[in-house]
Amino acid sequence: MEKLISEFSLGLFFWQSAIFIGLFFLLKKFAWKPILTAVNERETSIKDALAAAKEARAEMESLQSDNQRILKEARAEKEALLKEARTMRSEMINSAKEEAQQEAQKILSQAQEAIQNEKRAAVNELKEQVGSIALDIAEKVLHKELESKDKQMQLVNQLLQDTDLK
């Protein structure tokens, strides 16, 4: 029986090996190529995806550096514009102050000139009025003093003595 079991086992082993080898060749011919092709395609697509990811990462880093540069330029331009605006504002304020001072000085000098003219006119008018009043008073005094002929002759003689004939 042992011999029978041993022969049976040997026959079973042979047939199992033959089936395995046949199945192996069948799988190699029909299934192994498509499986390897699919695995190779998958490997290629993964490599392509990794390369694309690296490329995308490099492009993102480039875009980020460009964005940083653009932001720095924009900030610098903003600062320059603000500085220019501050300078222009200061210049405009100084110019307006200067014009206001010049206008105030002009108005002041015109007012002083007008005051001087009014003063001269008032002084001249006052002189005329004083002169007119003095003439009126002198006329009245002389009229009163010279009412008589004797007083008139006495005044004429005195005036002649006081004046030197040259």
Rosetta constraint file for C-alpha pairs under 8 A:
AtomPair CA 1 CA 5 HARMONIC 6.03 0.50
AtomPair CA 2 CA 6 HARMONIC 5.85 0.50
AtomPair CA 3 CA 7 HARMONIC 6.00 0.50
AtomPair CA 4 CA 8 HARMONIC 5.88 0.50
AtomPair CA 5 CA 9 HARMONIC 5.88 0.50
AtomPair CA 6 CA 10 HARMONIC 6.00 0.50
AtomPair CA 7 CA 11 HARMONIC 5.99 0.50
AtomPair CA 8 CA 12 HARMONIC 5.91 0.50
AtomPair CA 9 CA 13 HARMONIC 5.90 0.50
AtomPair CA 10 CA 14 HARMONIC 6.11 0.50
AtomPair CA 11 CA 15 HARMONIC 6.12 0.50
AtomPair CA 12 CA 16 HARMONIC 5.95 0.50
AtomPair CA 13 CA 17 HARMONIC 5.93 0.50
AtomPair CA 14 CA 18 HARMONIC 5.99 0.50
AtomPair CA 15 CA 19 HARMONIC 5.99 0.50
AtomPair CA 16 CA 20 HARMONIC 5.95 0.50
AtomPair CA 17 CA 21 HARMONIC 6.01 0.50
AtomPair CA 18 CA 22 HARMONIC 5.98 0.50
AtomPair CA 19 CA 23 HARMONIC 5.87 0.50
AtomPair CA 20 CA 24 HARMONIC 5.88 0.50
AtomPair CA 21 CA 25 HARMONIC 6.19 0.50
AtomPair CA 22 CA 26 HARMONIC 6.06 0.50
AtomPair CA 23 CA 27 HARMONIC 5.91 0.50
AtomPair CA 24 CA 28 HARMONIC 5.95 0.50
AtomPair CA 25 CA 29 HARMONIC 5.96 0.50
AtomPair CA 26 CA 30 HARMONIC 5.97 0.50
AtomPair CA 26 CA 31 HARMONIC 7.55 0.50
AtomPair CA 27 CA 31 HARMONIC 4.75 0.50
AtomPair CA 27 CA 32 HARMONIC 5.66 0.50
AtomPair CA 28 CA 32 HARMONIC 4.50 0.50
AtomPair CA 28 CA 33 HARMONIC 6.74 0.50
AtomPair CA 29 CA 33 HARMONIC 6.86 0.50
AtomPair CA 30 CA 34 HARMONIC 7.37 0.50
AtomPair CA 31 CA 35 HARMONIC 6.10 0.50
AtomPair CA 32 CA 36 HARMONIC 5.97 0.50
AtomPair CA 33 CA 37 HARMONIC 5.87 0.50
AtomPair CA 34 CA 38 HARMONIC 5.96 0.50
AtomPair CA 35 CA 39 HARMONIC 6.09 0.50
AtomPair CA 36 CA 40 HARMONIC 5.92 0.50
AtomPair CA 37 CA 41 HARMONIC 5.98 0.50
AtomPair CA 38 CA 42 HARMONIC 5.98 0.50
AtomPair CA 39 CA 43 HARMONIC 6.03 0.50
AtomPair CA 40 CA 44 HARMONIC 6.02 0.50
AtomPair CA 41 CA 45 HARMONIC 6.03 0.50
AtomPair CA 42 CA 46 HARMONIC 6.07 0.50
AtomPair CA 43 CA 47 HARMONIC 6.13 0.50
AtomPair CA 44 CA 48 HARMONIC 6.05 0.50
AtomPair CA 45 CA 49 HARMONIC 5.92 0.50
AtomPair CA 46 CA 50 HARMONIC 6.05 0.50
AtomPair CA 47 CA 51 HARMONIC 6.07 0.50
AtomPair CA 48 CA 52 HARMONIC 5.99 0.50
AtomPair CA 49 CA 53 HARMONIC 5.97 0.50
AtomPair CA 50 CA 54 HARMONIC 6.10 0.50
AtomPair CA 51 CA 55 HARMONIC 6.06 0.50
AtomPair CA 52 CA 56 HARMONIC 5.91 0.50
AtomPair CA 53 CA 57 HARMONIC 5.95 0.50
AtomPair CA 54 CA 58 HARMONIC 6.08 0.50
AtomPair CA 55 CA 59 HARMONIC 6.05 0.50
AtomPair CA 56 CA 60 HARMONIC 5.95 0.50
AtomPair CA 57 CA 61 HARMONIC 6.11 0.50
AtomPair CA 58 CA 62 HARMONIC 6.10 0.50
AtomPair CA 59 CA 63 HARMONIC 6.00 0.50
AtomPair CA 60 CA 64 HARMONIC 5.94 0.50
AtomPair CA 61 CA 65 HARMONIC 6.09 0.50
AtomPair CA 62 CA 66 HARMONIC 6.06 0.50
AtomPair CA 63 CA 67 HARMONIC 5.92 0.50
AtomPair CA 64 CA 68 HARMONIC 6.04 0.50
AtomPair CA 65 CA 69 HARMONIC 6.09 0.50
AtomPair CA 66 CA 70 HARMONIC 6.00 0.50
AtomPair CA 67 CA 71 HARMONIC 5.95 0.50
AtomPair CA 68 CA 72 HARMONIC 6.12 0.50
AtomPair CA 69 CA 73 HARMONIC 6.13 0.50
AtomPair CA 70 CA 74 HARMONIC 5.99 0.50
AtomPair CA 71 CA 75 HARMONIC 6.03 0.50
AtomPair CA 72 CA 76 HARMONIC 6.06 0.50
AtomPair CA 73 CA 77 HARMONIC 6.00 0.50
AtomPair CA 74 CA 78 HARMONIC 5.96 0.50
AtomPair CA 75 CA 79 HARMONIC 6.09 0.50
AtomPair CA 76 CA 80 HARMONIC 6.10 0.50
AtomPair CA 77 CA 81 HARMONIC 6.07 0.50
AtomPair CA 78 CA 82 HARMONIC 6.08 0.50
AtomPair CA 79 CA 83 HARMONIC 6.00 0.50
AtomPair CA 80 CA 84 HARMONIC 6.07 0.50
AtomPair CA 81 CA 85 HARMONIC 6.01 0.50
AtomPair CA 82 CA 86 HARMONIC 6.07 0.50
AtomPair CA 83 CA 87 HARMONIC 6.11 0.50
AtomPair CA 84 CA 88 HARMONIC 6.04 0.50
AtomPair CA 85 CA 89 HARMONIC 5.99 0.50
AtomPair CA 86 CA 90 HARMONIC 6.12 0.50
AtomPair CA 87 CA 91 HARMONIC 6.10 0.50
AtomPair CA 88 CA 92 HARMONIC 5.99 0.50
AtomPair CA 89 CA 93 HARMONIC 6.06 0.50
AtomPair CA 90 CA 94 HARMONIC 6.02 0.50
AtomPair CA 91 CA 95 HARMONIC 5.90 0.50
AtomPair CA 92 CA 96 HARMONIC 5.98 0.50
AtomPair CA 93 CA 97 HARMONIC 6.06 0.50
AtomPair CA 94 CA 98 HARMONIC 6.02 0.50
AtomPair CA 95 CA 99 HARMONIC 6.07 0.50
AtomPair CA 96 CA 100 HARMONIC 5.98 0.50
AtomPair CA 97 CA 101 HARMONIC 6.07 0.50
AtomPair CA 98 CA 102 HARMONIC 6.11 0.50
AtomPair CA 99 CA 103 HARMONIC 5.99 0.50
AtomPair CA 100 CA 104 HARMONIC 5.94 0.50
AtomPair CA 101 CA 105 HARMONIC 5.96 0.50
AtomPair CA 102 CA 106 HARMONIC 6.03 0.50
AtomPair CA 103 CA 107 HARMONIC 6.06 0.50
AtomPair CA 104 CA 108 HARMONIC 5.94 0.50
AtomPair CA 105 CA 109 HARMONIC 6.04 0.50
AtomPair CA 106 CA 110 HARMONIC 6.08 0.50
AtomPair CA 107 CA 111 HARMONIC 6.01 0.50
AtomPair CA 108 CA 112 HARMONIC 6.09 0.50
AtomPair CA 109 CA 113 HARMONIC 6.01 0.50
AtomPair CA 110 CA 114 HARMONIC 6.01 0.50
AtomPair CA 111 CA 115 HARMONIC 6.02 0.50
AtomPair CA 112 CA 116 HARMONIC 6.12 0.50
AtomPair CA 113 CA 117 HARMONIC 6.14 0.50
AtomPair CA 114 CA 118 HARMONIC 6.06 0.50
AtomPair CA 115 CA 119 HARMONIC 5.95 0.50
AtomPair CA 116 CA 120 HARMONIC 6.07 0.50
AtomPair CA 117 CA 121 HARMONIC 6.07 0.50
AtomPair CA 118 CA 122 HARMONIC 5.95 0.50
AtomPair CA 119 CA 123 HARMONIC 6.00 0.50
AtomPair CA 120 CA 124 HARMONIC 5.99 0.50
AtomPair CA 121 CA 125 HARMONIC 6.01 0.50
AtomPair CA 122 CA 126 HARMONIC 5.91 0.50
AtomPair CA 123 CA 127 HARMONIC 6.02 0.50
AtomPair CA 124 CA 128 HARMONIC 6.14 0.50
AtomPair CA 125 CA 129 HARMONIC 6.10 0.50
AtomPair CA 126 CA 130 HARMONIC 5.94 0.50
AtomPair CA 127 CA 131 HARMONIC 5.80 0.50
AtomPair CA 128 CA 132 HARMONIC 5.91 0.50
AtomPair CA 129 CA 133 HARMONIC 5.97 0.50
AtomPair CA 130 CA 134 HARMONIC 5.86 0.50
AtomPair CA 131 CA 135 HARMONIC 6.01 0.50
AtomPair CA 132 CA 136 HARMONIC 6.13 0.50
AtomPair CA 133 CA 137 HARMONIC 6.06 0.50
AtomPair CA 134 CA 138 HARMONIC 5.88 0.50
AtomPair CA 135 CA 139 HARMONIC 5.78 0.50
AtomPair CA 136 CA 140 HARMONIC 6.10 0.50
AtomPair CA 137 CA 141 HARMONIC 5.97 0.50
AtomPair CA 138 CA 142 HARMONIC 5.80 0.50
AtomPair CA 139 CA 143 HARMONIC 5.78 0.50
AtomPair CA 140 CA 144 HARMONIC 6.06 0.50
AtomPair CA 141 CA 145 HARMONIC 5.93 0.50
AtomPair CA 142 CA 146 HARMONIC 5.63 0.50
AtomPair CA 143 CA 147 HARMONIC 6.10 0.50
AtomPair CA 145 CA 151 HARMONIC 7.05 0.50
AtomPair CA 146 CA 151 HARMONIC 5.59 0.50
AtomPair CA 146 CA 152 HARMONIC 5.21 0.50
AtomPair CA 147 CA 151 HARMONIC 7.39 0.50
AtomPair CA 147 CA 152 HARMONIC 7.70 0.50
AtomPair CA 148 CA 152 HARMONIC 6.57 0.50
AtomPair CA 149 CA 153 HARMONIC 6.36 0.50
AtomPair CA 150 CA 154 HARMONIC 6.15 0.50
AtomPair CA 151 CA 155 HARMONIC 6.18 0.50
AtomPair CA 152 CA 156 HARMONIC 6.31 0.50
AtomPair CA 153 CA 157 HARMONIC 6.19 0.50
AtomPair CA 154 CA 158 HARMONIC 6.21 0.50
AtomPair CA 155 CA 159 HARMONIC 6.14 0.50
AtomPair CA 156 CA 160 HARMONIC 6.19 0.50
AtomPair CA 157 CA 161 HARMONIC 6.27 0.50
AtomPair CA 158 CA 162 HARMONIC 6.24 0.50
AtomPair CA 159 CA 163 HARMONIC 6.29 0.50
AtomPair CA 160 CA 164 HARMONIC 7.83 0.50
